[in-house]
């Protein structure tokens, strides 16, 4: 392939992805607005018209913002690639730093800072305008910028050494560098699964042990029935950032812990909390977590192998607006190859998104069925309806948009399945 052909291919996939995402978003907006006037009959006794309309307006507002973000992202992508942004940045850094490892790490850091600055206004608007408008924002501006600083520092402390190792392997480990890099990346991911719950997460939120003895006994009874061992039950102060509620378990092996948002604890009854947790534990018992991790590791191996091929192809660089630097028969383009690959991969894999969504929705159905078997389908249904209401989740998404993107079944389909399960266990 020559550089012109790859440039054309890049533009074609960018146009197709941009067009498809805009079309799907437009469908979502129209469909939600068309069904705004009445609560679906299935939810009429539990969701008020005002709540339904708030959810519709919230969904439309988020989707409109996503469209703006979509076009900004496309312009930034073109600016960095075909319009010469990365090429200019590379030249400036080489003039100041030479062509060693410092240049390559600086290229990655500069890219991260530039794109972070570009994203900042949209992130700020999303938090303090959109979320504020619909009553979900609980974050102060001080906390917003403190979080940003913490993320940057943690990213530098963890990311720079990892990047140094990968770049070193790319330049010294021969044609199989991608295999060694994959082993390093896999080990790093597993380590983060162990360290994140107890080391990183507490830097952002406070976690306190669950103190409600009756609820604790109920949850421990559930875990004993299904054979799940946890390092602890914790409540997280999610309310200091958002009014949205959730529950999750994190960690790996002996470090597994169950976490409830304080907003969820305040809203749901004990039996409903037990049912929600049973759903989350269903993912564990059905081995969904292991399957997802294994798939991610397998895909990452394939993508790194592909990068191993692409980084040796001149057309990969020149087709994206970058002139690779050749010195003494070798090249110092490893960091640039990483950036170009990271920027373009989403375009070429976008149309595989529905496959991932289908698998995820199947897992959600299986976890719901598990929860209905070990707790109560009625309590899970009640909890889900409250969560849809509290989080202003639309009850009437566009079916095609939902099938393409959504990792969870739509509310109507999910509640219908739980109703059947309730009747089956009655």
C-alpha positions in Angstrom: 0.0 0.0 0.0 1.3 3.5 -0.8 0.8 6.6 1.4 -1.9 8.1 -0.9 -4.0 5.0 -0.8 -3.8 4.8 3.0 -4.7 8.5 3.3 -7.8 7.8 1.1 -8.6 4.8 3.2 -8.3 6.8 6.4 -10.5 9.6 5.1 -13.1 7.0 4.0 -13.3 5.3 7.4 -13.3 8.7 9.1 -16.3 9.8 7.0 -18.1 6.5 7.4 -17.7 6.5 11.2 -18.6 10.2 11.5 -21.6 9.8 9.3 -22.9 6.7 11.1 -22.4 8.1 14.5 -24.2 11.3 13.6 -27.0 9.4 12.0 -27.5 7.2 15.0 -27.4 10.2 17.4 -29.9 12.0 15.3 -32.2 8.9 15.4 -31.8 8.8 19.2 -32.8 12.5 19.6 -35.9 12.2 17.3 -37.1 8.9 18.8 -36.8 10.1 22.4 -38.5 13.4 21.6 -41.3 11.6 19.8 -42.0 9.5 22.9 -41.6 12.3 25.5 -45.3 13.0 25.9 -46.4 9.8 27.7 -44.8 7.3 30.1 -44.7 3.8 28.6 -47.6 1.8 29.9 -45.2 -0.7 31.4 -43.9 2.0 33.8 -47.0 4.2 34.1 -47.6 3.3 37.8 -44.0 3.8 38.9 -42.6 6.7 36.9 -44.2 10.1 36.8 -44.6 12.0 33.6 -42.4 14.8 34.9 -39.6 12.2 35.6 -40.1 10.6 32.2 -39.8 14.0 30.5 -36.7 14.9 32.5 -35.1 11.7 31.4 -36.0 12.5 27.8 -34.6 16.0 28.0 -31.4 14.7 29.7 -30.9 12.1 27.1 -31.4 14.6 24.2 -29.0 17.1 25.9 -26.3 14.5 26.3 -26.7 13.3 22.8 -26.5 16.8 21.3 -23.4 17.4 23.3 -22.0 14.1 22.1 -22.6 15.3 18.5 -20.6 18.5 19.1 -17.9 16.4 20.7 -17.9 14.1 17.7 -17.2 16.8 15.2 -14.6 18.5 17.5 -12.9 15.1 17.8 -12.9 14.6 14.0 -11.3 18.1 13.5 -8.7 17.4 16.1 -7.9 14.1 14.5 -7.5 15.7 11.1 -5.4 18.5 12.6 -3.0 16.1 14.3 -2.6 13.8 11.2 -3.2 15.0 7.7 -3.0 18.7 8.5 0.4 18.2 10.1 -0.1 18.7 13.8 2.0 15.7 15.0 4.6 16.4 12.3 5.1 19.9 13.6 5.2 18.8 17.2 7.8 16.2 16.4 10.0 18.6 14.6 9.9 21.1 17.4 10.8 18.5 20.0 13.6 17.1 17.9 15.1 20.5 17.5 15.1 21.0 21.3 15.7 17.5 22.7 17.5 15.5 20.0 16.3 12.1 18.9 16.7 10.0 22.0 14.3 8.5 24.5 13.7 11.9 26.0 12.2 13.0 22.7 9.9 10.0 22.4 8.6 10.3 26.0 8.2 14.1 25.5 6.1 13.4 22.3 3.7 11.2 24.3 3.5 13.7 27.2 3.0 16.7 24.8 0.3 14.9 23.0 -1.5 14.0 26.2 -1.3 17.6 27.5 -2.5 19.1 24.2 -5.5 16.8 23.8 -6.3 17.2 27.5 -6.4 21.0 27.1 -8.6 20.6 24.1 -11.0 18.3 26.0 -11.1 20.5 29.1 -13.8 23.0 28.0 -16.1 20.2 27.0 -15.5 18.3 30.2 -16.1 21.4 32.2 -19.3 22.2 30.3 -20.6 18.6 30.8 -20.0 18.7 34.6 -21.0 22.3 35.5 -23.6 23.1 32.9 -25.3 19.9 31.6 -25.1 17.8 34.8 -25.9 20.9 36.9 -28.9 21.7 34.8 -30.5 18.3 35.5 -29.6 18.3 39.2 -26.8 15.7 39.1 -23.7 17.7 39.7 -22.4 17.7 43.3 -18.8 18.5 42.4 -17.2 21.8 43.3 -14.9 23.5 40.9 -12.0 23.0 43.3 -12.7 19.2 43.4 -12.9 19.2 39.6 -9.5 20.6 39.2 -8.0 18.7 42.1 -9.2 15.4 40.4 -7.6 16.6 37.2 -4.3 17.2 38.9 -4.4 13.9 40.7 -5.2 12.0 37.5 -2.3 13.8 35.8 0.2 13.0 38.6 -0.9 9.3 38.8 -0.8 9.0 35.1 2.7 10.4 35.0 4.0 8.2 37.9 2.5 5.0 36.4 2.4 5.8 32.7 5.8 7.2 32.0 7.7 4.1 33.4 5.4 1.8 31.5 5.9 3.8 28.3 9.6 3.8 28.8 9.6 0.0 29.1 7.4 -0.5 26.0 9.5 2.0 23.9 12.7 0.2 25.0 11.3 -3.1 23.9 10.1 -1.6 20.6 13.7 -0.5 19.8 15.8 -3.3 21.3 13.8 -6.5 21.4 13.7 -7.3 17.7 10.7 -8.4 15.6 8.9 -10.0 18.5 9.0 -6.8 20.6 5.2 -6.8 20.5 4.9 -10.1 22.3 7.2 -9.0 25.1 5.4 -5.7 25.3 2.1 -7.6 25.6 3.5 -9.7 28.5 4.5 -6.5 30.2 1.1 -4.8 29.6 -0.8 -7.9 30.7 1.2 -8.0 34.0 0.7 -4.3 34.5 -3.1 -4.7 34.1 -3.3 -7.6 36.5 -1.2 -5.6 39.0 -3.6 -2.6 38.7 -6.6 -4.8 39.4 -5.0 -5.7 42.7 -3.7 -2.3 43.6 -6.6 0.0 42.4 -9.2 -0.8 45.1 -6.8 -0.2 48.0 -4.2 2.2 46.7 -5.6 4.4 43.9 -9.3 4.6 44.5 -8.9 6.0 48.0 -7.0 8.9 46.6 -10.3 10.1 45.0 -13.0 8.9 47.4 -13.5 7.9 51.0 -14.5 4.3 51.6 -16.0 3.3 55.0 -17.1 -0.2 56.0 -20.8 -0.9 55.8 -22.2 -0.2 59.3 -25.9 -1.2 58.9 -25.8 -4.6 60.7 -29.1 -5.9 59.3 -28.1 -5.0 55.7 -24.6 -6.4 56.3 -26.1 -9.7 57.6 -28.4 -9.9 54.5 -25.5 -9.3 52.1 -23.2 -11.7 53.9 -25.9 -14.3 53.8 -26.2 -13.8 50.0 -22.5 -14.1 49.5 -22.4 -17.3 51.6 -25.3 -18.8 49.6 -23.5 -18.2 46.3 -20.0 -18.8 47.4 -18.4 -15.4 47.0 -15.6 -14.3 49.2 -14.9 -10.6 49.6 -12.3 -8.6 51.4 -15.0 -6.2 52.7 -18.2 -4.3 52.2 -17.7 -0.5 51.7 -19.7 2.6 51.2 -18.2 5.2 48.8 -18.9 8.9 49.1 -20.1 9.2 45.5 -22.4 12.0 46.4 -19.6 14.5 46.6 -19.3 14.3 42.8 -22.7 13.2 41.5 -26.3 12.3 42.4 -26.1 9.2 40.3 -26.0 5.9 42.2 -24.4 2.6 41.6 -22.8 -0.5 43.1 -19.8 -2.5 41.9 -17.1 -4.9 43.0 -13.5 -4.4 42.2 -10.2 -6.1 42.7 -8.8 -9.4 41.8 -8.2 -12.6 43.8 -8.0 -11.9 47.5 -8.3 -8.1 47.0 -12.0 -8.3 45.8 -14.2 -5.8 47.6 -17.9 -4.8 47.2 -18.6 -1.1 47.0 -21.9 0.8 47.2 -22.4 4.4 46.4 -23.8 6.3 49.4 -26.6 7.6 47.0 -27.7 4.0 46.3 -27.8 3.1 49.9 -30.0 6.1 50.7 -32.4 5.4 47.9 -33.0 1.6 47.9 -34.5 -0.7 50.5 -32.3 -3.5 51.9 -34.0 -6.2 49.8 -33.5 -4.1 46.7 -29.8 -3.6 47.5 -29.4 -7.3 48.0 -31.0 -7.9 44.5 -28.7 -5.3 42.8 -25.7 -6.9 44.5 -26.8 -10.4 43.4 -26.9 -9.1 39.8 -23.3 -7.8 40.1 -22.2 -11.0 41.7 -23.9 -12.9 38.9 -21.3 -11.4 36.5 -18.6 -13.0 38.7 -20.3 -16.4 39.1 -21.1 -16.6 35.4 -17.4 -15.8 34.7 -18.3 -12.7 32.7 -15.4 -10.8 34.3 -12.9 -13.4 33.4 -14.3 -13.7 29.9 -14.0 -9.9 29.3 -10.5 -9.8 30.7 -9.4 -12.7 28.5 -11.0 -11.1 25.4 -9.2 -7.8 26.2 -5.9 -9.5 26.6 -6.4 -11.5 23.3 -7.4 -8.4 21.3 -4.5 -6.4 22.8 -2.1 -9.2 21.6 -3.6 -9.0 18.1 -3.4 -5.2 18.0 0.2 -5.1 19.2 1.1 -7.6 16.5 -0.6 -5.4 14.0 1.4 -2.4 15.3 4.5 -4.5 15.0 3.9 -4.6 11.3 2.6 -1.1 10.8 5.5 0.6 12.5 7.8 -0.7 9.9 5.7 0.6 7.0 6.7 4.1 5.7 3.1 4.6 4.2 1.7 4.2 7.7 3.4 7.5 8.7 3.3 9.4 5.5 -0.3 8.5 4.8 -1.2 10.2 8.1 0.8 13.3 7.5 4.0 12.4 9.3 7.5 12.1 7.8 9.3 9.3 9.7 12.7 10.2 11.0 15.4 7.9 9.6 18.9 8.1 11.2 21.7 5.8 10.2 19.5 3.2 8.7 17.4 3.0 11.9 14.4 5.0 13.0 13.1 6.7 16.2 9.5 6.6 15.3 8.2 4.2 18.0 6.4 6.8 20.0 4.9 8.3 16.8 3.7 4.9 15.7 2.0 4.4 19.1 0.2 7.7 18.8 -0.9 7.2 15.2 -2.1 3.7 15.9 -4.0 4.9 19.0 -5.6 7.7 17.0 -6.7 5.6 14.0 -7.6 2.3 15.5 -11.1 3.4 16.7 -12.0 4.4 13.1 -11.2 1.0 11.7 -12.8 -1.0 14.5 -16.0 1.2 15.0 -18.3 -1.1 13.0 -17.4 -4.0 15.3 -19.0 -2.1 18.3 -22.4 -3.9 18.0 -20.6 -7.3 18.6 -19.3 -6.1 21.9 -22.7 -4.6 22.8 -24.6 -7.8 22.0 -22.2 -9.8 24.2 -22.5 -7.3 27.0 -26.3 -7.3 26.9 -26.4 -11.1 26.9 -24.3 -11.0 30.0 -26.7 -8.6 31.6 -29.6 -10.9 31.0 -27.7 -13.8 32.5 -26.8 -11.7 35.6 -30.4 -10.7 36.0 -31.5 -14.3 35.8 -28.9 -15.2 38.4 -30.2 -12.4 40.7 -33.8 -13.5 40.2 -32.8 -17.1 41.1 -30.9 -16.2 44.3 -32.9 -13.2 45.5 -36.1 -11.7 44.1 -37.0 -10.7 40.6 -39.6 -8.3 42.0 -37.0 -6.6 44.2 -34.5 -6.3 41.4 -37.3 -4.9 39.1 -38.2 -2.3 41.8 -34.6 -1.4 42.3 -34.0 -1.0 38.6 -37.0 1.2 38.1 -35.8 3.5 41.0 -32.4 3.6 39.4 -33.8 4.5 36.0 -35.8 7.2 37.6 -33.0 8.6 39.8 -30.4 8.6 37.0 -32.8 10.0 34.4 -32.2 7.1 32.1 -34.6 7.2 29.2 -37.2 4.5 29.0 -37.6 5.0 25.3 -34.2 4.8 23.5 -34.1 4.5 19.7 -34.1 0.7 19.2 -31.3 0.8 16.5 -29.2 3.2 18.5 -29.6 0.9 21.6 -28.7 -2.3 19.6 -25.6 -0.6 18.2 -24.2 1.0 21.4 -25.9 -0.1 24.6 -24.0 -2.4 26.9 -27.3 -2.9 28.9 -30.7 -4.0 27.5 -33.3 -1.2 27.2 -35.5 -0.7 30.3 -38.6 -2.1 28.7 -36.9 -5.3 27.5 -35.0 -5.8 30.7 -38.0 -5.4 33.0 -40.1 -7.7 30.7 -37.5 -10.4 31.1 -37.5 -10.0 34.9 -41.3 -10.1 34.9 -41.2 -13.5 33.1 -38.6 -14.7 35.6 -40.8 -13.5 38.5 -43.8 -15.5 37.1 -41.5 -18.5 36.5 -40.4 -18.6 40.2 -43.8 -17.8 41.6 
